[in-house]
């Protein structure tokens, strides 16, 4: 489009504004405005005088990060090889950092934290107990709820998860509990058996499927609320935090990036072309951080991974490494910040043996 055309468009826009203002004005004011329209300086000249006649590039819509810490996390969460979502909050100061924090990602097994919290809320309400026994789906074997929960979190047992999910009333019951907790960017749609059976139909690196998805911010808020004791009794909270502290899956993710003193309590998730890790860890000076990291892609395509086991293993390793590098940056970045409370009341509490 030529410069003269842009000037005409600008002039037309200004004239339209002036005409609208004239129509709204009282009769006397209209006469005065009409005179001014015929007066010394044309509206086009006024428009050009105020805004200039040079061509302008559109404003950028790229995210702007204010600190070197935020910029480092954003660089590590570069999405050129697949979408990456990050959310982390300092539970002492309320300081936050996020990348695509409000975009939906596949929860995979990180949803098991919400399922466990829903079940434990039922324990607190007296609907069942941790000694109640539930069947492992299709096996005819019954084990206690405590065993189900521990295996579900520490070893990501899918059958144990579906046993407790059945007990609470299915995905809709978990969604209802999350809504009651004030967390809306979360949707559990299927049990784990169905989720695994239907895995791979959508490439999460390039497509967003709201089924069985959540935003990193929503999962970070879930962790924060559990840690702070917002929804569960102290004993139920301790059961869940202790189980997360004993997680043995995902050794190359958050676990590999943190020292033992960080006292990580977390839950991992894995499906086709996606890996995740959500958890609580401590900075060197003892501040708890709630973090949720979701990584997709890291290979050329889903077809490439499906067609080569070697390529799939390489992509899995790269996804794990992304989570580890982002976790390391969060640990260092929050650790170097000088705590400045923003006025909100944040709860710090210990969990597990040796908690800081």
SULGI-V715113 format. One record per residue. RES is the residue in one letter. SS is DSSP state (helix for helix, strand for strand, loop for the rest). PSI is psi in degrees with one decimal (NA if undefined). Layout:
((RES SS PSI) (RES SS PSI))
//
This chain:
((X loop 131.4) (X loop 166.3) (X helix -37.8) (X helix -37.0) (X helix -40.4) (X helix -40.4) (X helix -38.9) (X helix -42.5) (X helix -42.6) (X helix -42.3) (X helix -41.7) (X helix -40.7) (X helix -44.6) (X helix -41.1) (X helix -39.2) (X helix -41.3) (X helix -43.7) (X helix -40.9) (X helix -39.7) (X helix -42.9) (X helix -38.4) (X helix -42.0) (X helix -29.8) (X helix -13.2) (X loop 155.3) (X loop 165.1) (X helix -46.7) (X helix -40.7) (X helix -32.8) (X helix -41.6) (X helix -43.4) (X helix -41.0) (X helix -36.9) (X helix -40.2) (X helix -40.0) (X helix -31.8) (X helix -29.4) (X loop 1.5) (X loop -153.9) (X loop -39.9) (X loop 128.4) (X loop 154.9) (X helix -35.4) (X helix -40.9) (X helix -39.2) (X helix -42.4) (X helix -47.9) (X helix -35.4) (X helix -41.6) (X helix -43.1) (X helix -10.1) (X loop 170.2) (X loop -2.2) (X loop 151.7) (X loop 145.1) (X loop 138.4) (X loop 148.8) (X loop 152.6) (X loop 148.4) (X loop 146.6) (X loop 15.1) (X loop 148.4) (X loop 143.3) (X loop 126.1) (X loop 129.9) (X loop -26.5) (X loop 161.2) (X helix -31.9) (X helix -50.2) (X helix -40.2) (X helix -36.7) (X helix -44.5) (X helix -41.6) (X helix -39.4) (X helix -40.4) (X helix -25.7) (X loop 24.6) (X loop 130.8) (X loop 18.1) (X loop -23.0) (X loop 13.0) (X loop 147.7) (X loop 139.6) (X strand 127.6) (X strand 137.2) (X strand 136.7) (X strand 134.0) (X strand 143.8) (X strand 136.6) (X strand 116.2) (X loop 0.0) (X loop -42.2) (X loop -21.6) (X loop 0.1) (X loop 138.3) (X strand 157.4) (X strand 141.6) (X strand 149.6) (X strand 121.1) (X loop 38.6) (X loop -19.5) (X loop 19.6) (X loop 144.9) (X strand 139.7) (X strand 153.7) (X strand 127.9) (X loop -31.7) (X helix -135.1) (X helix -1.8) (X helix -19.3) (X helix -17.5) (X helix -22.3) (X helix -42.7) (X helix -38.2) (X helix -43.6) (X helix -42.3) (X helix -40.1) (X helix -43.4) (X helix -44.2) (X helix -31.4) (X helix -35.6) (X helix -34.8) (X helix -45.8) (X helix -28.4) (X loop -2.9) (X loop 15.0) (X loop -28.3) (X loop 178.5) (X loop 169.9) (X loop -16.4) (X loop -7.7) (X loop 143.0) (X strand 139.3) (X strand 148.1) (X strand 139.3) (X strand 122.0) (X loop 123.7) (X loop 2.9) (X loop -19.0) (X loop 13.0) (X strand 133.5) (X strand 134.8) (X strand 164.2) (X strand 156.5) (X helix -36.7) (X helix -42.3) (X helix -42.8) (X helix -48.6) (X helix -44.1) (X helix -44.0) (X helix -36.4) (X helix -40.9) (X helix -51.2) (X helix -35.4) (X loop 7.1) (X loop 41.0) (X loop 118.3) (X helix -40.3) (X helix -39.9) (X helix -38.6) (X helix -47.6) (X helix -29.1) (X helix -46.1) (X helix -32.5) (X helix -41.2) (X helix -39.5) (X helix -38.6) (X helix -13.9) (X loop 15.5) (X loop -178.6) (X helix -37.3) (X helix -30.9) (X helix -37.4) (X helix -43.6) (X helix -41.2) (X helix -41.7) (X helix -41.6) (X helix -41.7) (X helix -39.5) (X helix -24.7) (X loop -2.4) (X loop 15.4) (X loop 114.9) (X loop -25.9) (X loop 58.6) (X strand 133.8) (X strand 116.0) (X loop 125.7) (X loop -38.5) (X loop 162.4) (X loop 173.3) (X helix -35.0) (X helix -44.5) (X helix -38.2) (X helix -46.3) (X helix -39.7) (X helix -34.7) (X loop 6.7) (X loop 143.3) (X loop -1.4) (X loop -23.7) (X loop 138.6) (X loop 108.5) (X loop -13.5) (X loop -27.7) (X loop -9.6) (X loop 147.4) (X loop 120.4) (X loop 120.7) (X loop -17.3) (X loop 132.6) (X loop 48.0) (X strand 164.2) (X strand 164.6) (X strand 153.3) (X helix -36.8) (X helix -41.9) (X helix -42.4) (X helix -33.9) (X helix -39.4) (X helix -37.5) (X helix -48.4) (X helix -45.6) (X helix -44.9) (X helix -38.2) (X helix -47.4) (X helix -40.9) (X loop -3.0) (X loop 30.1) (X loop -32.0) (X loop -22.3) (X loop 154.5) (X loop 159.8) (X helix -39.2) (X helix -40.7) (X helix -40.5) (X helix -43.9) (X helix -38.0) (X helix -46.5) (X helix -44.8) (X helix -37.4) (X helix -41.4) (X helix -43.5) (X helix -31.3) (X helix -15.7) (X loop 12.7) (X loop 134.1) (X loop -4.7) (X loop 162.3) (X loop 44.7) (X loop -19.1) (X loop 11.0) (X loop -122.3) (X helix -41.0) (X helix -42.5) (X helix -18.0) (X helix -8.8) (X loop 146.3) (X loop 161.8) (X helix -32.4) (X helix -15.8) (X helix -16.4) (X loop 53.1) (X loop 134.1) (X strand 118.7) (X strand 173.9) (X strand 131.7) (X strand 166.1) (X strand 143.2) (X strand 129.1) (X strand -175.8) (X loop 125.7) (X loop 23.6) (X strand 142.9) (X strand 147.0) (X strand 161.0) (X strand 128.4) (X strand 139.3) (X strand 177.8) (X strand 133.1) (X strand 165.4) (X strand 142.1) (X loop 167.7) (X loop -29.6) (X loop 12.1) (X loop 12.0) (X loop 130.5) (X strand 137.3) (X strand 128.8) (X strand 126.5) (X strand 142.9) (X strand 124.4) (X strand 127.4) (X strand 122.2) (X strand 131.1) (X strand 166.6) (X loop -127.8) (X loop 18.3) (X loop 172.0) (X loop -36.3) (X loop 163.9) (X helix -37.3) (X helix -39.3) (X helix -44.8) (X helix -41.8) (X helix -25.0) (X helix -7.9) (X loop 116.5) (X helix -37.3) (X helix -44.0) (X helix -36.7) (X helix -42.0) (X helix -37.5) (X helix -44.9) (X helix -40.6) (X helix -42.8) (X helix -41.1) (X helix -37.2) (X helix -43.5) (X helix -42.1) (X helix -35.7) (X helix -45.7) (X helix -43.0) (X helix -44.4) (X helix -37.8) (X helix -41.0) (X helix -43.9) (X helix -42.3) (X helix -38.4) (X helix -43.8) (X helix -47.5) (X helix -43.7) (X helix -49.2) (X helix -35.6) (X helix -30.1) (X helix -10.2) (X loop 144.2) (X loop 118.8) (X loop 125.0) (X loop 103.9) (X loop 134.3) (X loop 10.9) (X loop -19.0) (X loop 155.4) (X loop 115.1) (X loop 142.4) (X loop 128.3) (X loop 131.6) (X loop 151.4) (X loop 157.2) (X loop 148.2) (X loop 168.2) (X loop 133.9) (X loop 9.5) (X loop 145.8) (X loop NA))
//
